Amino acid sequence: MNAKTNITQVLVFLLSAASVIMVAARPANAESVWTRKADMPTPRWGHSSAVVNGKIYVMGGGTSEPDMTLLSTVEEYDPVTDMWTRKADMPTARGWMSRSSAAVNARVYVIGGIDALDRVPTVEEYDPVTDTWTPKANMPTPRWNLATCEFNGKIYAIGGSPSTSNLTGLVVVEEYNPTTDTWIRKADMPLGVWGPCANVVSGKIYVFGGRPGSTAVPNVQEYDPTTDTWTRKADMLVRTSQMASVVLYDKITVIGGWYRSNGYPYTTVQIYDAATDMWTREPDTPFLRSVLSADPVNNRIYAIGGTDRPHPCLATSTVYELGPVVDFNGDGKVDLTDLVMLIQNWGTNNPRYDIGPYAWGDGKVDIEDLKVFMTYYEKANPPVKP
């Protein structure tokens, strides 16, 4: 009897037992789960990343403390193949810029951070097509631990700290126009912070958390680029800084971070709905992490690198994907094709199929994973009423 026949027999048996499995299944209270992906070749923290054409480009950062070396290394991650490729180095080795890059017109702009001397105003443009870097006009205010985001073809550089010896949050907001390679000053933030995140939803920029001094605040500050004005919004549920954040389905997901860097990072996941100005908590990550980067690709979130401890910090190379629990082939359906893929991986430790017990798996594809699958299968394929 060949492997294909074995799989078919197992499939028939499992389908016949589906009603029993459904009774035993633990109801899943979320539609996504974190899974471990291929490690980044270079462990790092305080790096930056951006997405162009479905690929994630990770740039710079630092090695582990206490003898931290600043990196110019650039690596490309393809979420489809789960593979990494080395790309051309950044001209300037720098770190502490985990939220200070943005993509505009299929080019990546890396802004500020620190080099071997101190904070820098450096701006460098990367073209993934030619794998080349080009120096651009310096940011008027040198700083590190700032946040950037793109809106309407412009990049907004927000907050940050003036130097490694002065951990005071800056109120500075500067707008960069990649087309003209010029900077202009915009309205100051009401509360200056370093280590915040910034994301755009429905034409507004939301700046989260960060630190005015040594500890994180829960503040959410909304900026309207059209009117150049700021508005205070509902506080975060957990005050944090040097975290990561992404936009999915017009909601902002905030991952991890520090309250202060002499303690361990959070596993917290907070979701902000700008339409209602409300926060909710989601299931925690299966990892402690701060000074990481995160990017959305194909409705999945990829959390990359960072550190899992207080100073002296260890640079990590891990990559975790937050994505649909059981749509294994990504066709938008939960069907028998996905079940076959699960059975084909039966007994392995493949993290994509190790979905049970909900939510982080147990290291083996087995009956626990089938229970979770059948929960979602029943939701997607309800019985037809006579």
Secondary structure, 3 states (H helix, E strand, C coil): CCHHHHHHHHHHHHHHCHHHHHHHCCCCCCCEEEEECCCCCCCEECCEEEEECCEEEEECCECCCCCCCECCCEEEEECCCCEEEEECCCCCCCECCCCCEEEECCEEEEECCECCCCECCCEEEEECCCCEEEECCCCCCCCECCEEEEECCEEEEECCECECCECCCCCCEEEEECCCCEEEECCCCCCCCECCEEEEECCEEEEECCECCCCCCCCEEEEECCCCEEEEECCCCCCCECCEEEEECCEEEEECCECCCCCCCCCCEEEEECCCCEEEEECCCCCCCECCEEEEECCEEEEECCECCCCCCCCECCEEEEEECCCCCCCCCCCHHHHHHHHHCCCCCCCCCCCCCCCCCCCCCCHHHHHHHHHHHHHHCCCCCC
